[in-house]
Amino acid sequence: MSLYVDWGLRPIINASGAVTRLGGAPMPPAVLDAFCAAAQECAPLDVLQGLASREIATHTGAEAGCITSGAAAGLLLGTAAILTGNDLGRMERLPNCTGFPDEFVIAREHRNGYDHAVRAAGARLVEVGFHEPISGAGVRRVEAWEYAAACGPQTAGIFYVYQASSHPPLREVVAVAHEKGLPVLVDAAGQLPPRSNLRDILETGADLVCFSGGKAIRGPQATGLLCGRRDLVSAAAMQMLDMDDYFELWDPPLELIDKTQFRGLPRHGIGRSLKVSKEQIMAVLTALRLFASGAYDAELVFHERRLQQIATRLAGLPVGCRLVKSADSQSLPTLEITLDEVALGRSAFDICRSLRNGNPSVYVGHWGLEHCQLIVNPLHISDKNAVLLATRLVEELQSECSDPR
C-alpha cells in the first residue's frame, strides 16, 4: 500500500525526471539508510558541516564546502557571503546593504527566476550585454569586456549562470572579475552530470559554485552544495548555522570556520531559515560519494531498455519516437515523442493535461510542448511503471481513426 494513498493522496508516474515540483530524484537505498541512521543520534551541525567541507573538497577540489537546503539556498548564502565577508555588522544588517557594495554584474541573457535568491540576500543586479541572435538583431552575444565596463565602486561581485553553451566562457569572466578584485558566484545547479563538472567548473577559478544535491547526485530534494573559497564558504555557513551559543564555548571545525578571524558571534543570519538537518547532511554526502564513484552509470542500460519498450508500444500511432542518448555516457537517455496534432485532433497541451488528469496520473516532460513533443525521462520509471506509462500513452495518443489496442 502506498503511503500517499493512506493519507488520501494519489501518487503519480513521474516521467519528468528530477524536477523539484515533483519531488526531485529517487534516493538510493544507501542514501535512505544514511538518512534514517543519522536520525537516531545527535551531532553538532557545525561539526557535521565541517565533515561535509572535507568531503566536498575531496570530490570538487574546492578549498571548502557546505551543504545547503537546495541550490537556490546556496545562491542566497553565497551572495550573502560575498556581500559581508567576515564583517559581523554587515551580517547583522542584511538585506540592507547601505554603506557597502551591493551590486552583482550579470549578463542579461543569464537572467532567470532563480536569481531571485541573489536579490533576496540584498544584492542589486546590473545587467550587461545582449543576446542579439535571439532577437534577430545581430550575431553577437554578451562579451567579457562588458562585464569589466560595468564594474564600479558599488560592485560586490559577478553572478554567472553556467551551462556548456553559456557565453562568454566562464574562464574569461573569472579573469575579468579577478583583475578587478571581485569574486564570481556560479549557478551550476543542474550541470551534473558529467561528473567532471564537479571539478572543471571550479578549476576556472570561480570563487563559489552551487550544485543541486537532489538531482543527479540523488540526495534529499532540499539539499545543495556550495563550494569554493574557504573564507566565503565560512561566511556563508556563519549566516546559516544556529548561533545561539557563547563565543567562549563555540569551537567550530577549522576546515569550515577559522574562529580566530572573529571577535564575537553574529546573531542568527539571513540564511537561518535555510537550515539543513543532520539527516539531510549525511544523506547527501552518501549520495555524493555514490555519484562521484560512477555508481549510477550501471542503471543507464535499464533506463534505455524501458524507453525502447515504450517506443515499441507506440508504433503505428500518429507520433514519431526518438531515443536521445547522452554523449557523456553518464546522463540519462530520454524519449522524444513528436505528435501529429492534425491526425490526433488534439494539441500536445491537451494530451499533456489529459495524462495528468488520468488514472494513473502521468507527468511527462513539458519543455517540448511548443514543438508538439512529449519528453519521457526514465529516472523514476520502474519496469512496472514503464508498462503503465506505455498503456496511458497509447490511450491518449490513439486518434479517432486508429485501431484500438
Steps between C-alpha positions, in 0.01 A plus 500: 500500500621848417567747781338772289187290453486449878485878533237538230737609223551349158861425403606579145725349237785747474630495143658845536815406696655674799284812487437685824125539455462119496735429788846472346697182439442155653741442787695172483468256792841596640395865511172417673690281747737788576206735554330263744822414684585868546160556656581258783779708652599863546804692386583874491400639163815710466706184553294320238550790261874474566480134399305607192766757417770233495289263291397768250861615468604141421257473209520855362851624575348801677661648809177443693132427464176474689161338457212737432124451484504488121698677229284814522586518870864470399460802274352707782769392746778548245374849423478582871855376551633723222305800630622469858822300512581459870352838596258424782332837468418443135367154584269660752364754249424280197302539281562870565829574324518872567862606528669213318513360143190307403500469120547175310572521129308244294457440128151593388466160335582328833199651679244247620258444784764343722694825528229605747717316754786740430273802532348364821838530672494874431695514174405715203557354154668708230431356155751503215498387138235381260406173338462640152461164319178441698354839409613469139697821535849364442748222570666611824428393855631649825878550500755501781588870462141590585539349846813706556332819381211452743715459810524798732529599866168335588583170333520212748541214254396333177219246469533240223247233396695204368411274209724341241365761255528800735672801349757637543692204643512502880879509503496835312250648746706379797809665354316832465361475853832416661671788319249720682548316831144365486367149572284294263194307619390221264160336475568145378195345664409262217842455341564146624577270329762490364681424826799695372303821557548451874862603443506667160276794592707584808822460303403810300582695816138566595477600866171333594302234312153364583386149404168332570518204737155368409538451125778289346675450834172351627513626855197645680310746282561799728880479492774673305876544501671838537873469439799717428716741697525413866450855625179538301364157591574588863304826475211313338494238774512767770180649358317166491600320821330532838709762682333476841820422691768675706803609300722359776344154456464505123753267336426474126700261279804676359445364149173693488540807724815662640383633835807722532357722225210606723470701821152373572204313360241647265134463581301259287574598141298556187539131417363374831172403334702284260624260766598144404434202725755243614309237302518703181874562542592135544264386227627738234863425589424131448335583169797715396736207552276278289472757223871582495590130484284443191269265687193620308644432155404132510131600499519669160456178301178422688366851447569473128330162479184634666485795262538267202213288631280807524592608148412153370154523657440828316584359156217556251361804680520851350819583685872484441730362769868582536726357768754766597813355654755701692835585351676470836381145586386636837188704429162332473354415160163653419218413264367777278145435381408738218125523445307536176247738649290506181461122490439485873251785498652620826787724596805397698373717787164318494667160515742608773207627708303182444796287604520691827127468564476130415536190713779443570607862473804546275730802495714502186764762429325813370796697364429383143128576490536805279669273246227235525720275713456299816829416673538185709780500756549150647657586838192405704368232265511139618419196288146506641455872442637467146208270413247732661654805333494338158135401548402853598686646203326260260163594648563870446677481165247292310332721243140443401615306197749282687426137572440449874758296689 
